Amino acid sequence: MHPLYKLHNEMSVHHPNRHHEGDGIKLIGNPTELVELMFPGKKEQGDAMYQIENEGPMHKQVFNSLLLNRFFRLVKTIEKNSGEKFVLQEGYELTKTEDGNEVTIPVEIPINLGTDLEKKQIADAIAHAPLHEMLIYAMSLQVIEWAITATEKQIKG
């Protein structure tokens, strides 16, 4: 069993009313296209979709799906207008240890503020968040940082 699934099962026992598996996704639709763009492997795609679809309360599922679906539209719009293809940005690998399980988020989080020490401290602080939040924010920042880079290249011409 994948550590993300094991962790989900353990957390559901501790927080039986916390999870609304897939309820939020039914309203917005899942962000499959962005997940497929960011994660080339089927396993990583499946793990990411599981977190997005099943973790957190319904309102967060709705916010996350809405945000990620719109980010995909943003990526496609910028690609079309700038000619720049989406590429993952360099960042920090986020690892979380809970109940003895070490889980690494399958996308790095780009942190382009502060010194290297401050970036490391930021990444360490983020590692205390729930897995689905770490994943959503990392994916969001990937799109934002790529969009900034692509737009700057277009402006500089």
Backbone torsions as a table, in degrees:
resi	resn	phi	psi	omega
1	MET	NA	133.4	179.8
2	HIS	-64.7	142.0	-178.8
3	PRO	-55.9	-32.6	178.6
4	LEU	-65.0	-40.3	179.5
5	TYR	-69.5	-42.2	179.4
6	LYS	-61.1	-45.0	179.4
7	LEU	-63.1	-41.3	177.9
8	HIS	-60.4	-45.4	-179.4
9	ASN	-62.5	-41.5	179.1
10	GLU	-66.0	-41.2	-178.9
11	MET	-68.9	-32.8	179.5
12	SER	-64.7	-33.9	177.6
13	VAL	-66.4	-41.0	-179.1
14	HIS	-76.7	-29.5	-176.5
15	HIS	-131.0	66.2	-172.7
16	PRO	-62.2	-23.8	-178.6
17	ASN	-95.4	-2.1	-174.3
18	ARG	-76.7	-34.2	-171.3
19	HIS	-96.9	137.2	177.1
20	HIS	-126.7	72.3	-168.6
21	GLU	-53.7	108.4	173.9
22	GLY	78.9	-3.3	-177.1
23	ASP	-61.9	-43.8	-178.9
24	GLY	-67.5	-34.3	-178.6
25	ILE	-65.7	-32.1	-178.6
26	LYS	-61.1	-29.8	-179.0
27	LEU	-77.8	-38.9	-171.4
28	ILE	-107.1	-35.0	-171.1
29	GLY	99.0	147.8	-176.3
30	ASN	-82.8	153.4	-176.2
31	PRO	-87.0	49.8	-176.1
32	THR	-55.1	-41.5	-175.1
33	GLU	-63.1	-42.5	179.0
34	LEU	-69.1	-39.7	178.0
35	VAL	-60.6	-45.2	179.2
36	GLU	-65.1	-33.4	178.3
37	LEU	-68.2	-38.9	-175.6
38	MET	-85.9	-30.2	-174.4
39	PHE	-120.1	107.4	-176.3
40	PRO	-70.7	-30.0	-176.3
41	GLY	-86.7	141.6	179.7
42	LYS	-60.6	-36.5	-179.6
43	LYS	-64.6	-47.1	179.0
44	GLU	-64.1	-39.1	177.3
45	GLN	-61.7	-45.1	179.7
46	GLY	-63.3	-42.7	179.1
47	ASP	-63.8	-43.1	-179.8
48	ALA	-65.4	-46.3	-179.6
49	MET	-62.5	-36.6	178.7
50	TYR	-60.4	-46.5	179.6
51	GLN	-62.7	-45.6	-177.0
52	ILE	-66.3	-42.8	-175.0
53	GLU	-77.4	-30.2	-167.3
54	ASN	-117.1	-16.9	-174.3
55	GLU	-95.8	150.5	176.7
56	GLY	80.6	168.1	179.2
57	PRO	-70.6	164.0	-174.8
58	MET	-55.9	-42.3	-177.5
59	HIS	-63.5	-34.0	177.2
60	LYS	-71.4	-36.5	176.6
61	GLN	-61.0	-41.4	179.4
62	VAL	-66.2	-48.9	178.1
63	PHE	-57.7	-47.6	-176.7
64	ASN	-62.7	-44.7	-179.9
65	SER	-65.7	-42.9	177.8
66	LEU	-60.4	-48.7	-179.7
67	LEU	-60.2	-50.4	-177.0
68	LEU	-68.0	-37.3	176.3
69	ASN	-63.4	-40.5	178.9
70	ARG	-71.3	-34.3	176.2
71	PHE	-63.2	-37.4	177.4
72	PHE	-62.2	-42.9	177.5
73	ARG	-61.3	-41.4	177.4
74	LEU	-60.3	-46.1	179.0
75	VAL	-57.9	-48.6	-177.9
76	LYS	-64.8	-36.5	178.5
77	THR	-66.7	-45.1	179.4
78	ILE	-66.6	-42.4	177.4
79	GLU	-57.0	-45.9	-177.9
80	LYS	-63.9	-41.6	-174.7
81	ASN	-86.1	-22.3	-176.5
82	SER	-109.4	-20.9	-175.3
83	GLY	81.0	-1.3	179.3
84	GLU	-86.6	122.6	176.9
85	LYS	-80.4	145.6	179.3
86	PHE	-64.6	131.4	173.6
87	VAL	-135.0	143.7	177.4
88	LEU	-65.4	142.2	-179.4
89	GLN	-92.5	151.2	176.7
90	GLU	-70.1	148.0	-180.0
91	GLY	-168.7	-154.3	-178.6
92	TYR	-104.2	137.7	174.9
93	GLU	-78.6	128.6	-179.2
94	LEU	-100.8	124.2	178.5
95	THR	-124.1	138.4	-178.6
96	LYS	-127.2	136.6	175.5
97	THR	-115.7	121.3	176.7
98	GLU	-136.8	131.3	178.8
99	ASP	52.1	37.6	177.6
100	GLY	80.5	-2.2	178.5
101	ASN	-97.7	127.0	175.7
102	GLU	-99.2	123.4	-178.0
103	VAL	-124.4	130.8	177.7
104	THR	-106.6	130.2	176.5
105	ILE	-69.0	133.9	-172.8
106	PRO	-76.2	12.2	175.2
107	VAL	-140.8	136.5	179.3
108	GLU	-72.9	153.7	177.8
109	ILE	-102.8	115.2	179.1
110	PRO	-76.3	124.9	178.6
111	ILE	-122.9	104.1	-174.7
112	ASN	-109.6	38.6	177.2
113	LEU	-130.9	140.6	173.2
114	GLY	80.8	-176.2	179.8
115	THR	-79.3	171.5	177.5
116	ASP	-60.0	-39.1	178.4
117	LEU	-63.9	-43.8	179.1
118	GLU	-64.7	-38.5	178.2
119	LYS	-62.7	-42.5	178.2
120	LYS	-63.1	-41.6	178.4
121	GLN	-65.0	-38.2	177.0
122	ILE	-63.9	-47.4	179.2
123	ALA	-60.7	-40.2	178.3
124	ASP	-64.1	-39.7	179.0
125	ALA	-66.1	-41.1	-179.8
126	ILE	-64.3	-32.0	-177.4
127	ALA	-63.8	-8.2	177.4
128	HIS	-88.3	-6.8	-178.8
129	ALA	-77.7	160.2	173.0
130	PRO	-60.8	152.2	-176.0
131	LEU	-55.6	-44.7	-177.0
132	HIS	-65.5	-33.2	177.5
133	GLU	-71.1	-41.0	177.6
134	MET	-59.4	-43.3	-179.2
135	LEU	-64.4	-48.6	-178.1
136	ILE	-61.9	-45.4	-179.3
137	TYR	-67.2	-39.1	177.8
138	ALA	-62.7	-44.2	178.6
139	MET	-63.2	-42.8	-179.9
140	SER	-62.5	-45.8	179.7
141	LEU	-67.2	-31.2	174.8
142	GLN	-59.1	-47.3	-179.4
143	VAL	-65.9	-44.7	-178.4
144	ILE	-61.1	-48.2	-178.1
145	GLU	-65.9	-40.6	176.5
146	TRP	-63.1	-42.3	-179.2
147	ALA	-62.0	-41.0	177.7
148	ILE	-61.4	-48.0	-178.4
149	THR	-62.9	-46.3	-178.5
150	ALA	-64.2	-40.1	-179.8
151	THR	-69.1	-41.5	178.1
152	GLU	-61.8	-40.7	177.9
153	LYS	-62.1	-40.4	-179.4
154	GLN	-66.8	-39.9	-179.7
155	ILE	-66.1	-42.9	-179.9
156	LYS	-68.7	-24.7	175.6
157	GLY	62.8	NA	NA
